[in-house]
Amino acid sequence: MPLLSAILIGFFLLSPQLLTAADALPETEIFLLDLSTDYAEPVNISTHEGYDNQPAFSTDGKRIYYSRADDGQTDIWYYDIEGSLNIRISRTPESEYSPRPAPHENKLSVVRVEMGGAQRLSLLDLETNEFNNLAEELSTVGYYSWFSPGSVALFLLPEPFSLILYASKDEQVAIAESIGRAITKNPLTGDLLFVDKSASPWKITAFNLATREKTVIAKLFPQHEDFAITAEGTLWTALGGKLYNREIGDNNWKLVMDLRAYELNNITRLVISPDGTKMALVNSAALKKQRTP
């Protein structure tokens, strides 16, 4: 996984899939939080020393897919919420990141880092465990988000990281550069939401495909790029160990809960279940010492 030789902590949090086997992944844990109660205690669902990251709920909300590293290589796992079980899905010499339910029957989409270093969007068949690359001509995919069953928003390397909407090799829309890793769709308007990092403060920005217009909908806290949105259109973000939300159109973020009492002091990624009752969030700890090749 090539690209940078000198890697700073901030970049670790941005693109862990760019690391080589000799580089360290951040120490991260995934927690599940019940949003339906005022005083919920976050539950560590990954319970694994090392890198557990990039959670995503299944479409029925019963599973949380995530990427887990063992011996310098990552595979896809899921947490069964009802059974409180962690179950491995993939076991390959390649590394897989960013598992998401795909708009294809019984398939997950992932960013797959091939042995030669190419990073491609791929579909994993959950019945056969076979992978099938999408957008084969694009080998620098960092992150992505499904926009429709036939199109996907892609975060492409190298810097300045660019965002495109991809339907086919001949049907692509360039959207922005200098973007963050959080990409999603506004369930109310259908706009594509991304983080514009071209100037401070970083901003959650909406892209309307029909008009090609971009509109700032919220400013983020300094040097923070992660956000989520509920089916009702409520935005969520984090600062340290505190969770905030706001309605689109509000001027300020509102503090919802402080999780520092549970030793969550550096919340990064966060995702919300389809029914809005649960949140999966990632807490980043200190970086591991670098491994030797």
N, C-alpha and C positions, 0 to 999 in steps of 0.2 A: 504494500500500500504506500505508494511513493508520495512525494510532493515537497514536504518541508523537512529540513534537517534539524533546525532549532525549533523546539515546540514549547510554547508557554502554557501555563495553566489555563488561561482563558481560551486558548485554541483547543486544548484537550476537551473543554466543555462544548466547543463548537462542533468539531468534526472528529470524533474518536475513530471513525473508520478510515482515516488517513494514516493511521499509525503503522509503523513497520513492526515486525515481530520483536525487534529489539527495544521498542518503545514501551512505555508504561501506559496502561489504561487507567482512568481515574477509579478510585474506590467509590462505588455507588451502590445504593440499596433502593429498592422499590417499596413504597408504602401504600397501603389502601386506606382511604379515609371515607367514612360514612357522612355524607353531606345532609342526610335527612334528620340528624340530631345535632343539637347545639354544642354538645361537649364530647364529641367523639374522640377516641384515642386512636391515632394512626397505627396500623398493624404492619409490621415488616413481613412482606409476603415472599421476598426472594431468599432471605436467610442464607446468604452465601457470601463468603469472603471474596472480594474482588469486584469485577464489573458486572452489574446487572442494570440494564438501561433500556430506553426507548420503548416504554410500555404503550400498548394500544388495546382497547377493549374489543371483544368480538361484537358482531352486530346484535346478538341477543343479550349482551352484557354479562354473560356467564363466565367468560374467560378473560384473562389479561395476557396477551402475547408480549414477549420481551426478548431482548438479546442478552446472552450470558457468555462470559469469557471463562475458559478453562485452559490453562497452559498456553496462553497467548493467542488463542483462536476462539472465535465466537460462533455459537450456534443459537437456534431459536428454541425457546421454551414457552410454556404457558402455565399460568396459575389458574387452577379450577377453584372458583370462588366458593361454591357450595361445599366441595369436598376438602378445601384448604390443602390442595396438593399441587406440587410443581412437577410438570411432566415435560420431558424433552421431546422435541419434534424432529430437529435435524441433527445429524452427526456426520460432518463432512470435513475434508482437509481444507476447503475454502472457508471464508468467514461470511456470515450472514448478519445483517443489521436491519433495523427499522421494519419489523414485521407489521403488516396491516391487513385487515380483511380486504380481499380483492373483490371487485364486482364481477367475479367469475365463480361459478358453482364450485364449492368445496376447495377453494384455493386461497393461499396467502400470497401477498406480494412482499418482497424483501429487496434490500440492496445487497447484492452478492459481490464480494471481493474475490476475484479469480486468482489463481496461483501466480499469474503473470502481473497482477496488480490492477487490472481493469476493474472498474466498479460499474456494474450494470443492474438495472431494474430487472427483476426476475420473478416468475410465478412459481410457487411451490404447490404441487398437487398433494393435498393432505391424505389422499388414498394411496398413491403410488410412491410418495416421497421423491418424485422427480421434479427437476427444475427446468423451466423454459424461459429463456431470456426474451424480454420485450425491448423494443428500441435497440436492437443489436448494434446499430452504428454509433450509439452513444456509450462511451466507456468511462465517463467521469461523473457519474451520478452520485451526489452526496446524500440528498434527502428527496422526498417526494410526497405528494398528496393526490389522491384520486379526485378529479374534478367532475367526471361523468363516467359511465361505463366504458366509453371509448376514448377518453382523454385523461391525461395525468399531468399535474404540475411538477416540474423537475427542477431541483437545485443542482446546478452544474458547476464543477470545478474547472480551472483554478480561479484564484482571486483576479479581479473582483467577482465574487460568486454571482452567477446569473440565474434568473428564473425564466423558464419558458413553459408554455402550455403545449403539450405534445399529443397529437392524435396519430400521426404517421410520419414517415421520413419526409414526405412532401407537404405535410400540413402541421406547421408549428407557428406559435406566436411568441415573440420575444416580449417579456413583460418588464423586467427591471434588472439592475445590477446592484451589487453591494447589499445583498439581502441576508436575513437571518435564517436559521434552520427551521423555525416554526412556520408551517404552511398549512392552511386549512380552508374550508369553504364556509361562508356565512350561510347557515341553514335558512335564514329568513329571506335574504336577498339573492342568494346564488352567486354573489361576488366571491372572488378568490381573495383570501386574506393572507398577508405576508408581512414581514418586518423589514422596513426600509432602514438600512444602517448607513446610508450615504452621508448623513449629518446627525449631529447630536441635538436633542435627544433622539434615540431610535423610536420609530413610530410604527404602529400597526396600520397597515394601509390596505384599502380595498381596491381590487381591480375588477371593473365591469367589462366582460368580454364583448358585449354588444356595442358599447360606446368607446371601448378602449381607454376609458378614463380611470385615473387613479385618485383616490380620495383618502386623506388621513382620517382615521376614526378614533385613535387614542395614542397618546404618548406613553412610553414605557419608562420605568425607573432607569437611572443611568447604568449603562453597561449590562442591562438585563434584556434578554431577547425571547424568553419563553412565554407563551400564553395559550389559553384554550378558550373555547366558546361552547356554550350549552345549546341545546336544541331551541331554547327560547330566546337566544341571542345575548345572553349574559357573558361578558368577558371575564376571565380569571387570569391572574398572574401572581408571582411571588417575589418577595424581597427578603433575602436571608431565610429566616424561619417563619415569616409571616405571609399569609395568604390574603389577597385582595380581590375584589371584583367591582364591576361597574356595568351599567347598561350603556349600550352604544348611544351617544348623544350626551351622556353625563360628562362633566368637566373634570372630575377627580376620581381616583381609586378609593374605595372604602375598605378599611381593614375588617376582615371577616373573622380570622382566628390567628392566634400566635402559637406555633408548634414548637417553640424553642424549649419548652419544658420537657418535651419528648426527645430532646437532643437532635432535632431537625433544624439545622442552622444554615443550610445552604441548599435550598430547594431550587432545582433547575427545571427539568421537563415536568409537565403536568397534563393529564388527559382526563376527560369526564365521560362517564358511562352514558350510553344512549338515552337512558331514562332520567339522567341528571341526578341520581341519588348517590353516586359514588365517584371518587376521584382517585386516580393512581398518580403518585408523584415520585420523583426521584430526588434523593438527597445525596449530594456529593461530599465526600470527605477528602482528606489529604491524598495527594497522588502517591502511588507506590514508587518505590525506587525502580529505576530503569533496569530491565532485564538485560542480560548479555545475549548476544546472538546465538 
